[in-house]
Amino acid sequence: MLAARGTAQSEVLTRITIYLTLVSAGLVTIGLLGQASGFQGWFAASALSILGFLSLIGVLTQIRVMNVGEEDMMYVVAMNRLRVAYNDLDPVVAHYFLAASSDDREGMERTYSFLRRRSASHLIGSSNTLMMVVNAVVVGLTAGSLTAVTTGSLAASIAVGTAVGVLLFGGSFWYSVATFLSTWRRYEPLRRSPGPSPNW
């Protein structure tokens, strides 16, 4: 399971790196195309095509990041359950485990953070949040650019782009939280935590 966790994390970090590289290269390409075309004629179609492609890749990458997050939690819970079995075989070993020996939600949280309770910084600084922010910006930029091309209104393009970006970020965040809570509502642990970690 440790090998599976490592493989999944390595794969998703590689995909995030590829996506961020594509975003950087795409924006540079749009700038070069703008200089070459004087931001006239075929520039709008080319820029929208690039932004549309980046938006699609971003959404696909975001889905994979969310799935890997759920898979990682699954592996942590499974390893916690193995420690439950070790404790049942030899209760003395429980004293030496920093990670949890229970497979409920509190046990999962303890395994993710041995020495102190996790704070909002873990969520804010996560790869999932990073992807949500970048995707919101890219998709919002795409929507705003499309609005500018079709309406010619700068104010409308800013309003639409901002609204789409905020809605995408909010929707992605809500989906992540809802999926997490739904998983724990359905899951029935084998061994519940006796109480909070002594290090919390």
VODOPA-456505 format. One record per residue: residue number from 1; x negated, y negated, z of N, C-alpha, C in turn; residue in three letters. Coordinates in Angstrom, 2 decimals, always signed. Atoms other than C-alpha are relative to their C-alpha. Layout:
! VODOPA-456505
    k     n_c1     n_c2     n_c3    ca_c1    ca_c2    ca_c3     c_c1     c_c2     c_c3    r
  NUM        X        Y        Z        X        Y        Z        X        Y        Z  ALA
...
//
This chain:
! VODOPA-456505
    k     n_c1     n_c2     n_c3    ca_c1    ca_c2    ca_c3     c_c1     c_c2     c_c3    r
    1    -0.82    +1.21    +0.00    +0.00    +0.00    +0.00    -0.86    -1.26    +0.00  MET
    2    +0.90    +1.15    +0.04    -2.91    -2.35    +0.65    -0.50    -0.24    -1.41  LEU
    3    +0.46    +0.13    +1.39    -4.18    -1.63    -2.86    +1.10    -0.58    -0.87  ALA
    4    -1.13    +0.52    +0.78    -0.71    -2.29    -4.29    +0.21    -1.48    +0.28  ALA
    5    -0.12    +1.43    -0.35    -0.50    -5.59    -2.38    -1.07    -0.82    -0.71  ARG
    6    +1.10    +0.72    +0.62    -3.91    -6.64    -3.63    +0.16    -0.13    -1.51  GLY
    7    -0.20    +0.03    +1.45    -3.10    -5.73    -7.23    +1.09    -0.99    -0.38  THR
    8    -1.11    +0.92    +0.30    +0.21    -7.62    -7.17    -0.41    -1.45    +0.20  ALA
    9    +0.44    +1.37    -0.26    -1.36   -10.72    -5.61    -0.99    -0.47    -1.06  GLN
   10    +0.98    +0.36    +1.03    -4.25   -10.68    -8.07    +0.69    -0.30    -1.33  SER
   11    -0.71    +0.19    +1.27    -1.87   -10.33   -11.01    +0.77    -1.31    -0.03  GLU
   12    -0.83    +1.20    +0.01    +0.43   -13.16    -9.96    -0.87    -1.26    +0.06  VAL
   13    +0.89    +1.15    -0.03    -2.46   -15.52    -9.17    -0.61    -0.25    -1.38  LEU
   14    +0.49    +0.14    +1.37    -3.85   -14.82   -12.64    +1.05    -0.65    -0.89  THR
   15    -1.07    +0.58    +0.81    -0.48   -15.64   -14.18    +0.20    -1.47    +0.33  ARG
   16    -0.12    +1.41    -0.37    -0.26   -18.88   -12.21    -1.13    -0.81    -0.62  ILE
   17    +1.15    +0.69    +0.60    -3.76   -19.83   -13.38    +0.20    -0.19    -1.50  THR
   18    -0.26    +0.11    +1.45    -2.82   -19.09   -17.00    +1.03    -1.08    -0.27  ILE
   19    -1.05    +0.99    +0.22    +0.33   -21.19   -16.69    -0.52    -1.42    +0.21  TYR
   20    +0.52    +1.35    -0.25    -1.44   -24.18   -15.14    -0.99    -0.42    -1.08  LEU
   21    +0.91    +0.31    +1.11    -4.11   -23.95   -17.85    +0.78    -0.39    -1.24  THR
   22    -0.85    +0.33    +1.16    -1.39   -23.94   -20.52    +0.62    -1.38    +0.15  LEU
   23    -0.59    +1.32    -0.23    +0.27   -26.98   -18.93    -1.03    -1.09    -0.27  VAL
   24    +1.06    +0.99    +0.21    -3.02   -28.88   -18.87    -0.33    -0.13    -1.49  SER
   25    +0.33    +0.03    +1.43    -3.88   -27.91   -22.46    +1.15    -0.57    -0.82  ALA
   26    -1.16    +0.50    +0.73    -0.34   -28.64   -23.63    +0.13    -1.51    +0.07  GLY
   27    -0.11    +1.46    -0.15    -0.31   -32.16   -22.21    -1.12    -0.72    -0.74  LEU
   28    +1.10    +0.59    +0.76    -3.74   -32.89   -23.68    +0.30    +0.04    -1.49  VAL
   29    -0.36    -0.14    +1.42    -2.53   -31.59   -27.05    +1.05    -1.03    -0.41  THR
   30    -1.03    +1.00    +0.30    +0.54   -33.84   -26.90    -0.63    -1.38    -0.13  ILE
   31    +0.68    +1.29    +0.09    -1.73   -36.81   -26.23    -0.78    -0.15    -1.30  GLY
   32    +0.76    +0.04    +1.25    -3.97   -35.95   -29.19    +0.91    -0.11    -1.21  LEU
   33    -0.96    +0.10    +1.10    -0.97   -35.43   -31.47    +0.60    -1.40    -0.08  LEU
   34    -0.53    +1.36    +0.00    +0.37   -38.79   -30.39    -0.96    -0.99    -0.63  GLY
   35    +1.00    +0.88    +0.60    -2.88   -40.50   -31.32    -0.10    +0.22    -1.50  GLN
   36    +0.13    -0.31    +1.43    -3.02   -38.70   -34.66    +1.20    -0.48    -0.80  ALA
   37    -1.22    +0.35    +0.73    +0.58   -39.50   -35.58    +0.47    -1.42    +0.27  SER
   38    -0.48    +1.32    -0.39    +0.87   -42.91   -33.99    +1.34    +0.09    +0.73  GLY
   39    -1.26    -0.26    -0.72    +3.75   -41.41   -31.96    +1.21    -0.21    -0.91  PHE
   40    -1.08    +0.16    +0.97    +5.86   -41.49   -35.11    +0.22    +1.32    -0.76  GLN
   41    -0.25    -1.13    +0.90    +7.40   -39.00   -37.54    +0.13    +1.33    +0.72  GLY
   42    -0.07    -1.37    -0.51    +6.69   -35.40   -36.63    -0.43    +0.14    +1.45  TRP
   43    +0.50    -0.12    -1.37    +5.31   -36.22   -33.18    +1.06    +0.50    +0.97  PHE
   44    -1.06    -0.36    -0.95    +8.64   -35.90   -31.35    +0.30    +1.50    -0.05  ALA
   45    -0.30    -1.43    +0.13    +9.37   -32.43   -32.74    -1.14    +0.85    +0.55  ALA
   46    +1.15    -0.76    -0.50    +5.85   -31.23   -31.97    -0.08    -0.04    +1.52  SER
   47    +0.07    +0.14    -1.46    +5.90   -32.60   -28.41    +1.09    +0.81    +0.68  ALA
   48    -1.11    -0.75    -0.59    +9.32   -31.10   -27.69    -0.23    +1.51    -0.11  LEU
   49    +0.29    -1.43    +0.16    +8.20   -27.73   -29.06    -0.99    +0.47    +1.06  SER
   50    +1.00    -0.36    -1.01    +5.17   -27.70   -26.77    +0.62    +0.00    +1.39  ILE
   51    -0.63    +0.08    -1.32    +7.19   -28.83   -23.74    +1.01    +1.13    +0.21  LEU
   52    -0.94    -1.11    -0.11    +9.87   -26.25   -24.48    -0.70    +1.32    +0.27  GLY
   53    +0.79    -1.22    -0.23    +7.26   -23.50   -24.66    -0.53    +0.04    +1.43  PHE
   54    +0.51    +0.05    -1.38    +5.70   -24.64   -21.37    +1.11    +0.24    +1.01  LEU
   55    -1.13    -0.22    -0.90    +9.13   -24.71   -19.74    +0.37    +1.47    +0.08  SER
   56    -0.33    -1.42    +0.04    +9.85   -21.15   -20.85    -1.02    +0.83    +0.78  LEU
   57    +1.05    -0.74    -0.71    +6.50   -19.82   -19.63    +0.06    -0.29    +1.49  ILE
   58    -0.09    +0.36    -1.41    +6.96   -21.71   -16.38    +1.11    +0.73    +0.72  GLY
   59    -1.13    -0.72    -0.62   +10.36   -20.17   -15.67    -0.34    +1.48    +0.17  VAL
   60    +0.38    -1.41    -0.10    +9.04   -16.68   -16.43    -1.04    +0.22    +1.10  LEU
   61    +1.01    -0.11    -1.06    +6.04   -17.27   -14.16    +0.62    -0.16    +1.37  THR
   62    -0.69    +0.21    -1.27    +8.29   -18.59   -11.40    +0.75    +1.25    +0.44  GLN
   63    -0.72    -1.24    -0.32   +10.43   -15.45   -11.58    -0.97    +1.06    +0.52  ILE
   64    +0.98    -1.00    -0.44    +7.33   -13.27   -11.26    -0.55    -0.34    +1.38  ARG
   65    +0.49    +0.41    -1.32    +6.04   -15.30    -8.30    +1.01    +0.37    +1.09  VAL
   66    -1.04    -0.36    -0.96    +9.36   -14.82    -6.50    +0.05    +1.51    +0.22  MET
   67    -0.06    -1.47    -0.11    +9.38   -11.09    -7.26    -1.19    +0.55    +0.78  ASN
   68    +1.18    -0.46    -0.72    +5.82   -10.64    -6.01    +0.10    -0.35    +1.48  VAL
   69    -0.21    +0.35    -1.40    +6.70   -12.50    -2.81    +0.87    +1.03    +0.70  GLY
   70    -0.88    -1.01    -0.57    +9.50   -10.02    -2.22    -0.71    +1.35    +0.11  GLU
   71    +0.75    -1.25    -0.05    +7.24    -7.08    -3.08    -1.01    -0.02    +1.15  GLU
   72    +0.98    +0.10    -1.08    +4.59    -8.33    -0.64    +0.67    +0.20    +1.35  ASP
   73    -0.76    -0.19    -1.24    +7.18    -8.56    +2.14    +0.38    +1.47    +0.17  MET
   74    -0.36    -1.42    -0.03    +8.29    -5.02    +1.25    -1.17    +0.85    +0.48  MET
   75    +1.17    -0.76    -0.42    +4.74    -3.70    +1.63    -0.33    -0.24    +1.47  TYR
   76    +0.27    +0.31    -1.41    +4.29    -5.50    +4.97    +0.95    +0.77    +0.91  VAL
   77    -0.99    -0.73    -0.81    +7.50    -3.98    +6.34    -0.33    +1.50    -0.01  VAL
   78    +0.34    -1.42    +0.09    +6.42    -0.53    +5.10    -1.21    +0.33    +0.87  ALA
   79    +1.17    -0.24    -0.84    +3.02    -0.84    +6.81    +0.35    -0.14    +1.48  MET
   80    -0.47    +0.10    -1.39    +4.74    -1.99   +10.00    +0.66    +1.30    +0.43  ASN
   81    -0.68    -1.26    -0.34    +6.85    +1.16    +9.87    -1.02    +1.13    +0.21  ARG
   82    +1.05    -0.99    -0.23    +3.68    +3.26    +9.56    -0.61    -0.17    +1.39  LEU
   83    +0.52    +0.22    -1.35    +2.38    +1.62   +12.74    +0.98    +0.48    +1.06  ARG
   84    -1.00    -0.58    -0.90    +5.66    +2.61   +14.40    -0.29    +1.49    +0.18  VAL
   85    +0.30    -1.44    -0.08    +4.79    +6.22   +13.57    -1.28    +0.26    +0.79  ALA
   86    +1.23    -0.16    -0.77    +1.24    +5.80   +14.92    +0.27    -0.15    +1.50  TYR
   87    -0.32    +0.22    -1.41    +2.64    +4.43   +18.18    +0.76    +1.17    +0.59  ASN
   88    -0.75    -1.16    -0.50    +5.05    +7.33   +18.48    -0.92    +1.19    +0.24  ASP
   89    +0.94    -1.10    -0.16    +2.17    +9.78   +18.03    -0.94    -0.23    +1.18  LEU
   90    +0.93    +0.33    -1.09    -0.14    +7.97   +20.47    +0.29    -1.42    +0.48  ASP
   91    -0.39    +1.33    -0.47    +1.37    +5.05   +22.45    -1.18    -0.88    +0.44  PRO
   92    +1.15    +0.78    -0.45    -2.10    +3.99   +23.65    -0.50    -0.95    -1.08  VAL
   93    +0.55    +0.82    +1.08    -3.02    +2.61   +20.21    +0.75    -1.32    -0.15  VAL
   94    -0.78    +1.24    +0.14    -0.27    -0.05   +20.45    -0.75    -1.19    +0.57  ALA
   95    +0.75    +1.08    -0.65    -2.57    -2.08   +22.70    -1.01    -0.65    -0.94  HIS
   96    +1.08    +0.48    +0.86    -5.09    -2.49   +19.88    +0.50    -0.60    -1.32  TYR
   97    -0.55    +0.54    +1.24    -2.74    -3.54   +17.07    +0.30    -1.49    +0.15  PHE
   98    -0.40    +1.41    +0.08    -2.65    -7.26   +16.28    +1.26    -0.13    -0.86  LEU
   99    -1.20    +0.00    +0.84    -0.15    -6.64   +13.49    +1.13    +0.70    +0.73  ALA
  100    -1.18    -0.50    -0.71    +3.38    -5.73   +14.51    +0.18    +1.50    -0.19  ALA
  101    -0.37    -1.41    +0.07    +4.52    -2.20   +15.27    +1.52    +0.13    -0.02  SER
  102    -1.45    -0.03    +0.17    +8.13    -2.98   +14.42    +0.30    -0.45    -1.42  SER
  103    -0.27    +0.29    +1.41    +9.77    -3.19   +11.01    +1.22    -0.90    -0.18  ASP
  104    -1.07    +0.98    +0.15   +12.32    -5.94   +11.66    -0.58    -1.32    -0.49  ASP
  105    +0.46    +1.28    +0.53   +12.12    -9.57   +10.55    -1.07    -0.62    +0.89  ARG
  106    +1.00    +0.57    -0.90   +10.23   -10.69   +13.65    -1.32    +0.73    -0.12  GLU
  107    +1.22    -0.76    +0.21    +7.74    -7.89   +13.13    -0.71    -0.40    -1.28  GLY
  108    +0.57    +0.46    +1.26    +7.23    -8.97    +9.54    -0.70    -1.34    +0.20  MET
  109    +0.58    +1.32    -0.22    +6.59   -12.56   +10.66    -1.27    +0.09    +0.84  GLU
  110    +1.19    -0.17    -0.83    +4.12   -11.41   +13.30    -1.16    +0.55    -0.82  ARG
  111    +1.06    -0.57    +0.82    +2.16    -9.34   +10.77    -0.59    -1.05    -0.94  THR
  112    +0.49    +1.07    +0.87    +1.91   -12.36    +8.46    -0.83    -1.02    +0.76  TYR
  113    +0.74    +1.00    -0.79    +0.57   -14.52   +11.31    -0.21    +0.54    +1.41  SER
  114    +0.25    -0.65    -1.29    -1.08   -12.77   +14.27    -0.07    -0.99    +1.16  PHE
  115    +0.43    +0.83    -1.12    -2.28   -15.70   +16.33    +0.95    -1.12    +0.37  LEU
  116    -0.99    +1.03    -0.34    +0.51   -18.25   +16.13    +1.20    +0.15    -0.93  ARG
  117    -1.21    -0.08    +0.81    +4.05   -18.52   +14.86    -0.17    -0.84    -1.26  ARG
  118    +0.12    +0.72    +1.27    +4.24   -19.57   +11.23    +0.81    -1.29    +0.04  ARG
  119    -0.65    +1.31    +0.03    +5.15   -23.19   +10.61    +0.44    -0.33    -1.42  SER
  120    -0.45    +0.43    +1.32    +6.63   -25.13    +7.72    -1.16    -0.15    -0.98  ALA
  121    +1.16    +0.17    +0.89    +3.10   -25.63    +6.37    -0.23    +1.24    -0.86  SER
  122    +0.16    -1.23    +0.79    +3.05   -21.98    +5.24    +0.93    -0.01    -1.21  HIS
  123    -0.96    +0.07    +1.11    +6.14   -22.59    +3.11    -0.38    -1.11    -0.98  LEU
  124    +0.32    +1.14    +0.86    +5.10   -26.01    +1.81    -1.25    +0.28    -0.84  ILE
  125    +1.25    -0.26    +0.71    +1.63   -24.78    +0.85    -0.04    +1.28    -0.79  GLY
  126    -0.03    -1.30    +0.68    +2.75   -21.53    -0.77    -0.09    -0.14    -1.52  SER
  127    +0.04    -0.02    +1.47    +2.22   -20.57    -4.41    +1.39    -0.17    -0.60  SER
  128    -1.37    +0.13    +0.48    +5.98   -20.35    -4.80    +0.43    -1.46    -0.05  ASN
  129    -0.35    +1.42    -0.01    +6.45   -23.99    -3.78    -0.77    -0.76    -1.07  THR
  130    +0.79    +0.64    +1.06    +3.61   -25.05    -6.08    +0.64    +0.21    -1.36  LEU
  131    -0.63    -0.28    +1.28    +5.30   -23.32    -9.00    +1.32    -0.74    -0.15  MET
  132    -1.26    +0.74    +0.06    +8.65   -24.91    -8.14    -0.24    -1.45    -0.38  MET
  133    +0.30    +1.41    +0.27    +7.11   -28.39    -8.17    -0.45    -0.19    -1.44  VAL
  134    +0.52    +0.14    +1.37    +5.18   -27.91   -11.43    +1.10    +0.27    -1.02  VAL
  135    -1.09    -0.30    +0.92    +8.17   -26.30   -13.13    +1.02    -1.13    -0.06  ASN
  136    -0.96    +1.10    -0.04   +10.47   -29.09   -11.99    -0.50    -1.18    -0.82  ALA
  137    +0.58    +1.12    +0.75    +8.09   -31.68   -13.45    +0.02    +0.29    -1.50  VAL
  138    +0.08    -0.34    +1.43    +7.61   -29.84   -16.77    +1.39    +0.04    -0.63  VAL
  139    -1.36    -0.09    +0.55   +11.31   -29.03   -17.30    +0.67    -1.37    +0.02  VAL
  140    -0.55    +1.36    -0.04   +12.30   -32.53   -16.19    -0.57    -0.87    -1.11  GLY
  141    +0.63    +0.74    +1.09    +9.80   -34.00   -18.65    +0.57    +0.41    -1.35  LEU
  142    -0.60    -0.50    +1.25   +11.22   -31.80   -21.40    +1.40    -0.58    -0.20  THR
  143    -1.36    +0.53    +0.10   +14.80   -32.87   -20.64    -0.01    -1.50    -0.24  ALA
  144    +0.09    +1.44    +0.20   +13.81   -36.52   -20.40    -0.46    -0.36    -1.40  GLY
  145    +0.49    +0.26    +1.36   +11.89   -36.39   -23.68    +1.08    +0.27    -1.03  SER
  146    -1.09    -0.32    +0.93   +14.80   -34.71   -25.45    +1.07    -1.09    +0.03  LEU
  147    -0.97    +1.09    -0.13   +17.13   -37.40   -24.11    -0.49    -1.26    -0.70  THR
  148    +0.56    +1.19    +0.64   +14.79   -40.14   -25.30    +0.08    +0.11    -1.52  ALA
  149    -0.05    -0.19    +1.46   +14.67   -38.64   -28.80    +1.42    -0.12    -0.52  VAL
  150    -1.38    -0.03    +0.49   +18.43   -38.19   -29.08    +0.75    -1.30    +0.25  THR
  151    -0.74    +1.23    -0.34   +19.58   -41.44   -27.43    -0.81    -1.27    -0.22  THR
  152    +0.83    +1.19    +0.13   +16.63   -43.79   -27.71    +0.01    -0.87    +1.24  GLY
  153    -0.11    +0.79    -1.22   +17.33   -44.97   -24.16    -1.03    +0.46    +1.02  SER
  154    +1.01    -0.32    -1.00   +14.42   -45.11   -21.72    +0.65    +0.28    +1.35  LEU
  155    -0.67    -0.17    -1.30   +16.71   -45.49   -18.71    +0.70    +1.36    +0.08  ALA
  156    -0.70    -1.29    +0.01   +18.79   -42.47   -19.73    -0.98    +1.16    +0.07  ALA
  157    +0.98    -1.09    -0.01   +15.71   -40.33   -20.34    -0.61    +0.18    +1.39  SER
  158    +0.54    -0.09    -1.36   +14.29   -41.18   -16.90    +1.03    +0.62    +0.94  ILE
  159    -1.07    -0.52    -0.87   +17.64   -40.48   -15.21    +0.22    +1.49    -0.23  ALA
  160    -0.24    -1.41    +0.31   +18.18   -37.17   -17.01    -1.18    +0.86    +0.43  VAL
  161    +1.19    -0.77    -0.37   +14.60   -36.00   -16.52    -0.12    +0.18    +1.51  GLY
  162    +0.07    -0.08    -1.47   +14.66   -36.83   -12.81    +1.07    +0.93    +0.54  THR
  163    -1.11    -0.84    -0.47   +18.06   -35.19   -12.31    -0.27    +1.48    -0.27  ALA
  164    +0.27    -1.41    +0.35   +17.06   -32.00   -14.13    -1.12    +0.56    +0.87  VAL
  165    +1.11    -0.46    -0.84   +13.77   -31.76   -12.22    +0.42    +0.26    +1.43  GLY
  166    -0.47    -0.16    -1.38   +15.43   -32.27    -8.84    +0.94    +1.20    +0.12  VAL
  167    -0.94    -1.13    -0.03   +18.21   -29.79    -9.65    -0.73    +1.33    -0.13  LEU
  168    +0.75    -1.24    +0.17   +15.72   -27.16   -10.82    -0.75    +0.35    +1.27  LEU
  169    +0.73    -0.27    -1.25   +13.59   -27.53    -7.70    +0.96    +0.44    +1.09  PHE
  170    -0.98    -0.36    -1.02   +16.64   -27.45    -5.44    +0.59    +1.38    -0.22  GLY
  171    -0.56    -1.31    +0.31   +18.11   -24.45    -7.24    -0.99    +1.13    +0.26  GLY
  172    +1.03    -1.03    -0.23   +14.83   -22.51    -7.12    -0.22    +0.23    +1.48  SER
  173    +0.20    -0.11    -1.45   +14.37   -23.27    -3.43    +1.17    +0.72    +0.65  PHE
  174    -1.20    -0.65    -0.56   +17.95   -22.28    -2.62    +0.00    +1.49    -0.32  TRP
  175    +0.00    -1.41    +0.40   +17.61   -19.02    -4.57    -1.02    +0.79    +0.82  TYR
  176    +1.02    -0.69    -0.79   +14.39   -18.11    -2.74    +0.48    +0.26    +1.42  SER
  177    -0.48    -0.14    -1.38   +15.91   -18.75    +0.68    +1.17    +0.98    +0.07  VAL
  178    -1.17    -0.87    -0.01   +19.19   -17.01    -0.19    -0.39    +1.46    -0.20  ALA
  179    +0.46    -1.37    +0.23   +17.37   -13.92    -1.50    -0.66    +0.57    +1.25  THR
  180    +0.69    -0.42    -1.23   +15.20   -13.75    +1.63    +1.01    +0.37    +1.09  PHE
  181    -1.00    -0.25    -1.05   +18.17   -14.02    +4.00    +0.88    +1.19    -0.34  LEU
  182    -0.83    -1.12    +0.42   +20.25   -11.57    +1.97    -0.72    +1.33    +0.20  SER
  183    +0.78    -1.22    -0.20   +17.44    -9.00    +2.11    +0.04    +0.46    +1.45  THR
  184    +0.03    -0.37    -1.41   +17.28    -9.12    +5.89    +1.39    +0.30    +0.56  TRP
  185    -1.35    -0.37    -0.44   +21.05    -8.96    +6.26    +0.31    +1.45    -0.36  ARG
  186    -0.30    -1.36    +0.46   +21.14    -5.69    +4.32    -0.92    +1.05    +0.62  ARG
  187    +1.00    -0.96    -0.46   +18.01    -4.08    +5.74    +0.27    +0.42    +1.45  TYR
  188    -0.17    -0.54    -1.35   +18.32    -1.84    +8.81    -1.35    +0.50    +0.50  GLU
  189    +1.33    -0.40    -0.46   +15.01    -1.63   +10.73    +0.04    +1.28    +0.83  PRO
  190    +0.13    -1.22    -0.80   +13.82    +1.59   +12.33    -0.36    -0.34    +1.45  LEU
  191    +0.43    +0.40    -1.34   +12.19    -0.16   +15.31    +0.01    -1.52    +0.09  ARG
  192    -0.10    +1.45    -0.17   +13.04    -3.66   +16.53    -1.09    -0.50    +0.96  ARG
  193    +1.04    +0.59    -0.84   +10.55    -6.02   +18.17    +0.49    -0.11    +1.44  SER
  194    -0.40    +0.14    -1.41   +10.58    -5.93   +21.99    +0.05    -1.46    +0.45  PRO
  195    +0.05    +1.41    -0.35    +9.92    -9.66   +22.06    -1.04    -0.70    -0.85  GLY
  196    +0.98    +0.73    +0.80    +7.73   -12.40   +20.59    -1.43    +0.43    +0.30  PRO
  197    +1.40    -0.34    -0.19    +4.01   -11.86   +20.13    -0.57    -0.78    +1.18  SER
  198    +0.60    +0.73    -1.11    +1.98   -12.76   +23.25    -0.89    -1.14    -0.46  PRO
  199    +0.85    +1.08    +0.52    -0.17   -14.96   +21.00    +0.80    -1.18    -0.53  ASN
  200    -0.82    +1.09    +0.53    +2.78   -17.09   +19.86    +0.28    -1.01    +1.09  TRP
//
